[in-house]
Amino acid sequence: MKLADYDPGDFYDELFAGPGQPRPGADLLVRRIDSFPPGELTRRQQAAQAALMQLGVTFNVYGDSQGAERVWPFDILPRIVTAQEWERLERGLKQRIHVLNLFLSDIYGEQKILKDGVIPREVITSAKGFLQPCVGLQPPHGIWCHITGTDLVRDRQGDWFVLEDNLRVPSGVSYVLENRRVMKSTFPQVFQMLPIQPVDDYPSHLLETLLHLVPSYLSDPTVVVLTPGVYNSAYFEHTFLAQQMGVELVEGRDLTVADGYLQMRTTRGLKRVDVIYRRLDDDFVDPLVFRPDSLLGVPGLMEVYRPGRVALANALGTGVADDKVVYAYVPRMVRYYLGEDPIIPNVPTYLCWEEQDRRYVLEHLDQLVVKAANESGGYGMLMGQTATPTERADFAQRIEANPRNYIAQPTLALSRVPTIIGEGFEGRHVDLRPYVLYGKEIYVHPGGLTRVALKKGSLVVNSSQGGGSKDTWVLTQ
Amino acid sequence: MLSRVADAIYWLNRYIERAENVARFVDVNITLTLDLPVATQAQSQGSPLVLELQWEPLVLVTGDLNLFHQRYGTATSQQVIEFLTFDRDYPNSILSCLCAARENARSIREILSTEVWQEVNSFYHLVQEAAGRPQDLDLNHFFLQVKRASHTFAGVMDATMTRGEAWHFGQMGRFLERADKTSRILDVKYFILLPSVQFVGTALDEVQWMALLKSASAYEMYRKQGGHRITPQGVAKFLVLSREFPRSIHFCLTQVEESLRRITGTPAGDWRWPVERTIGRLRSDLDYQIIDDLIQAGLHEYIDGLQRNLNAFDQEVFKTFFSLQSVA
């Protein structure tokens, strides 16, 4: 089958405007692929997958008794984003990160937004991610969310929406870099002919972002990446980033608080640590302040963090804005703090704790996606359209029992990208997670992770639920 | 560098070296049994005696004979091979070594060059894949691949890693493991083979000694060092005292000490840590040793003492570098 004969069907397709009509920018790729002799594309697909295996680009699946790592399925047909589209997304993301950061400073400081009644106080106090010990905290330069991986989706019309903000410890950027490395050897000619923005400089930007947190009087600062350890699902990424930045990868047991500073245990004694890129959830960071059963963190960390003797990226407490109820208020935050309209809108969201919304949600469960306010990774979710009546009844009960913990959104007909299935091409739904760094200024990394739901018709793109990934090509013109 | 990281790279190298050694002596033994007319006869008469004679020493070399007997009973070729290559519950089988090596490598990926990581990774997949289909495996080819992968690993380390602390901890692990294995091979063969008076001086005897050299990859190099006949004494001298052969105990200990000094910065002839004293005494003793004295005093006793000292050294490395106590 020729890619040119691909039928995008009744969805917005990222590569095709209609049957046999590649979008601008995609036509070159389509022609190139259709010029391959039979079997060649399959061969390249397998070679790409083998290369990722060789590189050890794997993720761990929780609850898998084998403890096995898997290679994340990778599809070599890329998603292409035009320069104009990207320009708007970039502005939109900068606006959003700016606002979320203002919100975090406010909420752990004066709480003006609550006093002015823009967000009900109980929404914040009941949010699991709101950390009382962080009230009054003043992170360096007033920056809270240094690294963000915002999830974007498009609907049937091709309009963009923010689905989730992911302000805690977003993962996936290593796949962006490794996928690209593999793609360059998969389609070298296409890369020569298309103006695709490179992605390789992410580690340099990340390191700059982290170094920005060091007080200027420290001439030789120590930056580390803190990982929960080899059994974490994103462990590969932690090692990858530490290696690419040339900094130490540490586990909680390598660290200790001594002489009023955070120190790491080395073969030559203790060494002071100045900045931690932590890939550990807030709850686990310090067992003396948060979860006492955490073996992954460092007892006493908070005590040196608070006076600024060590900097954390992201700051503690950012999870409050990941609460899906708080998410629903982001457009109002944009208007409140900046007096602007959001450049990229939210997905319309029903708040189950509001009487009227709840009634609507319960009556339309078969059309909605229901999400727990504090879960991520595709867990704690009901896809109303495909769920069984029992599952829906179960969720209805959960909503009634704890309305604050649930939101609902219309089932979006996510955009699709042609994907190699067997010997041919079929459309599969995708989302996009661009990575945003906040150091001296806000930087949006050109591209991001395109996750694809490989199961026919599925809208769930998470790696733990049968999702795969694709390279994302952002064009410069 | 981080203590945990130093520990991991040390063990990464030890495990890879261990896997290679196991592969080498299992392989040599398989080839050897094919050459033994005695074995063939005994086998056809249904006597397990000679088979045992051939395979049990192999387990003895690992120092885990008791464990083997508990799990498998008497030693047959098939059981010994299974035990030493693919037994997941035996921590020193080739498969377990590779799992442990990779686990260590995974925990320090950011320290290793990408090439080193890839090598460990594909080595691991090679062994995993073979373990999944033991029935239709060409063992000979498999052991060859294992040896080659270990050599490639060492080569890639050599060609891509800076000679910093990480490198030296790795070297220390590799050469300590190698010294230990060479001494065990020598010990077991020497004392299993030599007392069996009926074999001494026969063609079989020579075949056995050649096998011993081969299991330390030493046969060709032994021959080349000056046309010596293969004698028990000559073999012992070569494997213990050679200053040039990279698997001899003396050579290995010299490397261990050299790397240790690079890590601590202590000049030669001096010591600051007990760990330096232990290795310095072991190595300098061999500097001035002659094989006649060693054999007269008892090679077995010497090797016994050496192994105790190597263990003590390993413990001291752990105490000195890996187990820094919190002072908070």
Interface residues (C-beta under 8 A of the other chain):
Chain A: M53 Q54 L55 G56 V225 G229 V230 Y235 F236 T239 F240 A242 Q243 V247 E248 L249 V250 E251 R253 D254 T256 V257 A258 M264 R265 T266 T267 G269 L270 G300
Chain B: M1 L2 S3 R4 V5 A6 E103 R106 S107 I108 R109 E110 I111 T114 W117 Q118 N121 S122 H125 E165 F169 I263 F321 F322 L324 S326 V327 A328
